[in-house]
């Protein structure tokens, strides 16, 4: 697991590669970072999880470190100093940086806190050449909070097709199903049996009734670790109990270790499934990374508009699932099993597109481009370094991959198009309704040969736009016909309507009923009459009758698709075990309360 003493050893092994790069021969041209949220309240608490003050400061510090590395500064003790040429140093330029996250409070707040560190408040005017705050009378007005800079944070909901890049398992039943299959494996059964006594010794009082006694089990390892991590950080009683009491010595570390193991099998371990469906979040993230680098290369090589779709710095801020899935797909754990764990809060995985040599300009030959993978173990890590690691089975000395090799490797693991994701996930999402056999819409790589754009339209929205345009054209043609062809509209005076109305119209007599039924005729389908009393079934003409709807939409949902999983494990006596309902990714298929797992600081 990612604990300080273990990662310190890893840091010593790669520390040279983390510091030797701080020279004039390493030239980053673009960077893509996926950053885990800062410290936030546990998911099992009632209400919406929110970013804590500690979490906000973690993200602020991380943003400051990224600023030093990529924008301006000379402190190699942070993340090094490898500035990307052309990035605005003082005033935020939202056309240079893409920030994307989900519409959850702790993720949006994490993004905002990070950007405060990346571009701190900047006073306008004062000889800086920025006159946007200069008024006609010569006075200068700064933005609030001493020049706070407002970053353009792209937040997506689960109804937005772009959300699959940040959280590919969201609304993906197949990914959920494959993840849940872990709870039917022999490995799960063995781990659960071995640790049954350990979890049984945990005090139910620690969880304040948020977990039932039968839920304090390895099946809820992620919820337990998530909650105790928060309490260990914010609750002095729990901290002193787990940190100092000899009765619980090692309990906190073991709780986190078991959560690491469960998380890896749910989202990372790809050996249990030929399709690797549980790693779909990593596949969509891989597509986003490759797409951004390809856009940068296309614009730089062919002289495109560098502000239309490519960004020198791309920042995705999300939960741990995509990180773990991608780490598995790129085989980061091949040389070090410590990657099979929950990354700490405010940790990040970073890919840099760079060139080397005396010339800092963007290479004219793609063969001079390279990609390097880094991992940053959170702002609480004492070494506070961004360490380069080999991926795709390369040896420790091969932390740099030629662009062509990297591109080929990522093409092999990415899930490129919306259509591919919708089919692989069997997703019920609205934006998948138009992603059929002939759909050519891609939310990740929306074009080819460099012809790509930021504003991709989903098939459903495209259909609506097409319908509106059709109606508008028809209205225009009709208006021309009236103007040029003399076409006019006139009110037609019809015959007097029958006062009696009904389907017979004016021929209807007062004695005729609108609808007649045979004496023993069946009632219309979908309607049943319920009498007011016990004898309602045989009520006469004077009996009051109500009605109710049968065959409703809600009942049909229970008939189709809304099936619950049976008891996991298949062992005798497991019938009362509550199936795991942790994270967003498996809400739809778990029967227990929905909880998202998260981890320690």
N, C-alpha and C positions, 0 to 999 in steps of 0.2 A: 504494500500500500504506500501511498504518498505520505510518508512521515519524514520529519526533518532529518533524523539521523541517517536514514537510508538515502534520501536524495542528496544529502551532503556528500556521501561517498560517490554518487553519480556525478555530482558537480565537480569534485576533484578530478575525476577521470576526464571530463570534457572541458574543464575550466580554461585550458589553453585555447581551445577553439572559440570560446566565448569572448576572450580578451584580445587575442592576436588579430582579430578582424578590425580593431579600432585603428586603422591606418589609412593611407591614401590610395591603397590598391583595391579596396573593396567598395563597389559602387551599387547600392540598392536602387532599383528603379521603381519598384512597387512592393507593397507588403499587404498580406491578408492575415488578419488575426481573428480567431474565434475565442471569445472571452467568456468565462463563466461568471455569473452574477456574484455580487458581493454578499456578505452575510445578511441573511433575511430570516424572518420569523418562520417557525416550522409549519409545514403544510397541514399537519393534523390539527392545528389550532383552528377554532371556529373563525370564519371570516376569511378575508383575502390576505394572503401573505404579503408583507411589505418589507422594503429594504430598511435595515437598522442603521443607526448612526455609525456603528462600526463598519457596516458594509459600504456606506457612502464614502467614508474615509479611505477604505481599501481601494475603491474604484477611483477616487480622486488621486491617490498616490500612484496607482497604476497609470492613470492618464498623464501624470507628470513625468513618469519614467518613459512612457512612449514619446512624449514631447522631446525629452532629452535625446532619445535615440534618433528620431526621424525628422525633427523640425529644427530645434536650436538648443544649444547647451553643450557643455564640455565635461560632464561628470560621468566617467566610465564606470563608476561604482554602482550605477543603476542598471540599465540594460545596455550599456555601451553607447557610443555616439557614431551612428552611421546615418547621416542626414540624407533624405531623398531630395534631390535637386528640384527646385521650382516650387516647393511647398511654401505657402505664405507663412511667415514667421510670427507675426503679431496679430493680424486681423484674420479671423476665421473666414475661409473661402469654402462654402458648402459644395462648390463644384469640384473640389479636389478630394473630398473625403466622403465616403459612403458609410453611414452608420445605420444598421438594420437590426431590429429586435422584434419581439412579440408584444402584444398589447397587454402585458401583465405589469402591475405596479412595480414590483421589485426589479423587473428587467428594464422598464422605461426609466426608473429612477437610477439604476446602475449606469445606463447609457448617459444620462444627464450629468451624473457625478463624474464619470470618466471624462466627458468632454470639458467639464470645468477645469480639470487638470491639464488636458491636452491644449486647450486655448483658454487661458485664464482671462479675467477682466482686463480690458484694454481701453484706456481713455482715448477718445477721439480728439482730433485737432492736435494742439500743442506741438506744432511743427512737424508732425508725422506725415503730412501730405494727405491725410484722410479728412475730407471736408464734409462728410455725410452728416455730421452733427452741427454744422455751421449754419446759423440762422441769418436772415436778411439784414438784421441790425448789427451783425458782427459778433454776436455772442455765440458761445459753443454750449451745446446741450449733450451731455453724455447719456448713455444708456443707464438704467437703474443698476444698483449694486456696483457702483464704481466702474461701469463699462462692461457689465456682463454680456457675454457673447452667446447668441441663441443658435444652437446647432440644429441642423435639420436631421432629426432622428426619424427614420422610416420604421413605423411600427405596423405590424400586420396582424390581423385576427385569423382565426381558423377558417374564416369564410374567404380569405384572400389566397389565391393560388401561389403568391410569392412566399407564403409562410412555410412551404415545404422545404425551402432552402435553410431556414433557421431551425425548424423542428419537423423533420421528415416523418416521424412516427405519429404525428398528430393527425387524427382522422384516418389512420392507416390500419384497418382491422387485421391485415395479414401480418404486419410487423408485430402487432399486439399478440396475435395468436402464436407466432413463432417464439416470442419472448416468454409467453406464459407456459409454453411446453417444457421449460426448464423445471417447472414444479411437478412434472410427471416423470422426471428422469431418476435413475438410480443414484446419480451424484447428489441430487437434492435430498433424496431420502436418507442417504448415509450421513450427510452433513447435518441434517435436521435431527436425526436420532442421536448423533454424537453430542450435539449441543443442547439437547432438550433440558438437561439438568442445569446448564449454565443460564439459559434464559429463565428457567423456573426460579432461580435464586435472585433474579432482579426484582426489586420491590415494585409492586403495582402502584404504590403511593407516589413514586417518581413521576408517573404519567398523568396524575390528576384526573383519572377517569377517562382520559382520551383514548386509551387502549384497554380492551377487555383482557381478562386473565388469559384466555385462550389465544389472544393475539400477540402476547409477549412470547414470541416463538421465532425461529429462524425464518419462517414464512413472512414475517414482518421485519426482517433485519434492517431494511432501508428506513422504514418509518422510525424504528427504535433509535438507530444511529443519528438520524436527522434531528430528532427531538432532544436526545441527550447531548448532542453537540451544541445545540442552542443553549440548553440549560447549563452545560459545563462552562460556557462562555459568559452567560448573563446571570446565572443564579449562584450566589456565593455558597449556599448550603450544598447544592449538588456538586459544585466545584471542590469544596473541601472534603466532601464525602468520598468522591472518586479519586481525588488527587492524594489524599493523606491517609485515609482510613485503611488499615492493613487488611481488613475483612474484604475490601473490594479492590485490592491491589491488582492492577492489570485488566480490570473489567472494562474500563473505557477504551483501551487500545483494542481489546478483543471484539467489543461491539463494533468498532469501526472496521476492523479486519473482516469480520463476517459480512458487513454491508458491502465492502469492496468486492468480496467474492461473489455475492449475489448479483451485484451490478454488472460485473464482467460477463456472467453467464446470460444475463437478460439482454444486454446491449452490445457486448463486445465479442464474445467467443463465437467464432464463425465455423468451428469444426463440427457443430451439431446440426447444421443445415446446409444442404448443397446450394440453396438459393441465397443464403445469407440475408434472409428477409429481416431478421432482427436488427441488422446493421443498416437498414434503409436510411436512418437519419444521417449516417456517415456518407452514404452514397450521394444524397442530394447536396450535402455540404461540399463534397469533393467536386461536384459539378459546378457549384458557385465559385470555388477557388480557381478551378481551371478556366472558367469563363472569364473571370476578371483579368487574369494574366493574359489570356488570348486577346481580350479587348485592348489592353495596354500595348501589347506587341503590335497589333494591327494599326492602332492609331499612330504609334511612334514610327512604324516602318513605312506606312503609306501616307503619312501626313494628315491623318484625320483630326477631327475636332476632339481635343483631349478632355473637353467638358461635357460631351454628349452622353457617353455611356461608360467610359473607362475612368477609373479612379486610382491615383498613385497609392492611396491608403484606404483599405476597406476593413471595416470593423463590424463583426457580427457579435452580438451579446445575447447569450441564451443560457439554457440549462445544460446539465452534464451529459445527457444522452447522445447528442451528436458528437461530442468530443470523444467519448468512449468508443463509439462505433467507428469513427474515422481512425482513431489510434489503432484499432484492431485491423481495419482494412489496409492501412499502410504498413502494418507489421512493426509498429514501434516497439512492441513487446518482444520482438524476436531475440534481441540481445539483452533485454532487461525486463523481467516479469513485473517490476514495480509499476509499469504502465497499466497493469490489469487492476485498476483501482479507481475510486472516485477522485477526480482532481479537486484540490482545495478551492474554496471561494476565491474569486479574483485571480484565478490562474488563467493561463492562455496558451493556445497553440498558435504558432506564427509560421507563415511561409513567406520567404523573401525571394523576389526575382532580382537577380543582380548580375553584374559583369565584373571582371577584374582587369588590372593593368593600369598603365599611366593615364589612359584616356577615360575620362569620367562620362563621356557622352553615351547615349544609347547606341548599342552596337548596330551596325548595318547588316550584320550576318547573325542569324539566329543561333548559329553554332557557338557564338561567344556568350550566350546567355546561360545562366545556371539558376538552380533553385536550392535553397537551404531550409531545412525544417528546424524550428526551435520549440522548446517547451519552457514556460516560465511557471514556477511552482507557487504562485501566489505571492502577494506582497508581504506575508508574514514569514516567508522563507528567509533565514538569516543571511544566506549568501546573496540573495536578491539579484540573481543573474538569469539571463536568458541563455539556456544551454542548447547547443546544436546536437542533434542525434541522427544516426543513420536510419533510413526507412527502406521498405521493400527488400529486406534481407541483405542490404549492403553491409560491409564490414565497418568496424568503428572508425576506420580512417577515411571512409567515403561518406562524409556528411553532406557533400555537395553533389547534386545530380545535374548533368547536362539537360538543357531545356527539352530536347527531343525525347530523352529517356523519361523525364518527369511527365511530359505530356502523354506519352504512350501508356505509362503506368496508371495515370489518373483516368484516362479514357477507359481503361479496363475495369475500374471500380465505380465510376460515376453512374448516376441515374440521371440522364441528360434532359429528357423532355417531360412535360406535364402528362402527356399521353402514357408514357412508360410508367410513370409513378402511379397514375390512376389505375392502370391495368394491374400492375404488380401488387398494389395495395387493396384492390377491389374496394376503392373508397366510395362512400356515399356522399362525398362533398359536392355541393352544388356546382362548383367550377369544373367538376369532372363530367357533368352531363353532356357537354359538347365535345369532349375529348374522345371521339370515336375513331373508327378505322381510318377515316380520311383526314383526321385532324393533323395539322402541321404546326400547331402552336407549341412553342417551347418557352417555358418560363426561365430556363437557365441559359440556353444558347439560342436566342431568338432569330438567328440568321445564319449565314454561312459566308465564308470567304471574306470575313471582315465587315459584312454589311449587317451590323447589329445595332440595336437601340435599347434605351432604358424603358420606354413606355410600352410594354407588351399588354395586349388586351386579351382577356379570357374569352373562350368561345361563347359563353352565355352573354357577356356584355357585347360582344361583336354581333350576335344575333339581334339583340335589342336595338343597337345602333343601325343595323341594316333595315329593320322594320320601320324605324323612325324616318330614315332617309327615303324609303319607298313611299311612305305616306306623304312626305313633303313633296316629292316629285309628282305624285298623283294630284295633290292639291294645286300645284303650280300649273299642270296641264289643264285642269278643269277651269282655273282662273283665266287662262289664255283662251279657252274655248268660249267662255262667257264674253270676254272682251272683243275677240276677233270674229267669232262665229255666230254671235247673236244668241247663244244659248241662254235661256232664262229659266228661273224656277218660279212656279206659281202654286198657290195653295189650292188644293182640290176640295170642292165642297161635296162631301159624301152625303148619303141618305141619312135620315134621322135614325139615331141609334135606338134600339129597343130599351125601354126603361128596365126591362127584366134582365137584359144581358144574357150571359151564359154562352155555352159553346154553340147553341142554335141561333144566336144572334136575334134578328128581328122576328124570326119565325118561332121563337120560344114562347110557349104559353105559361101562364102562372102555375099551372098544375104540373108542369114538366120538371123533374129533378135534374140537376147538373150531371149527376153520376148515379147510376142505379146498379145495384148488386142483386144477383139472384139470392133467393132466400138462404141458400146454403153456400153462397159464393165466398171465395177466399178474399181476405183483405189485401190491399196493396202491399207489395214486398217492402220490407224495411220499416214498417210501422206496426206497432202492436198497441192495443188499447188496454188500459189498466183501470178497473173500476175503483170507485172511491171507498168501497167497503168490502166486507168478506164475501158478499154475494155479487160482487161486481162482474164476475165471469158470466153470470146469467142476467145481468141487468137489463131492464126493459128500455123502452124508448125514452123514458123520463129519467133514467139513471144517469148521473154525471160521469163522464169518462175523461181520463187524462190520456196522454200518449208519451211514449218514449222511443228513442232511436235505437235500433239494433244494427249489428254489423258495422259499428263505428270505425273510424280511422284508428282510434287508439287500440281497439280490440284486434284489428288486423295487424297492428304492429307486434302484438304479442304472438300472433300466429306466424308471422314471417320475420325472422332475423333476431328477435329479442329473446334468444335462448341463453340461459345461464349455464355456466360450466358446472359440472358436478364436482364432488369432492376430489381433490387432487391426491395423488399418491397411490391410491388403490390399496393402501394398507388397512387391515381391519382396525376399526376404532377411530378412523380419520373422518367419519361422517360429520362430526361437529366442528371440524377445523374450518375457520372462515377463509375462503379463497382470498389471495392477496389482491388489493385494489389500490396499489400505490400510485404512482406517477400518472401524468396526463396520458402517457403512451398506452396504458392498459386499463383506463377507466371503463371503457366500453365492454370489456370482457370479464372483468372481475366482479365478484359479488359482494365484497366487503366495501367499507366506506372508501371513497376516492381520496387517495393520499399521494402526494408526489414526494419521492425520496430525495433527500439532499444530504449534504455531508458536513464534515467538520471544518473548522477554521484551521 
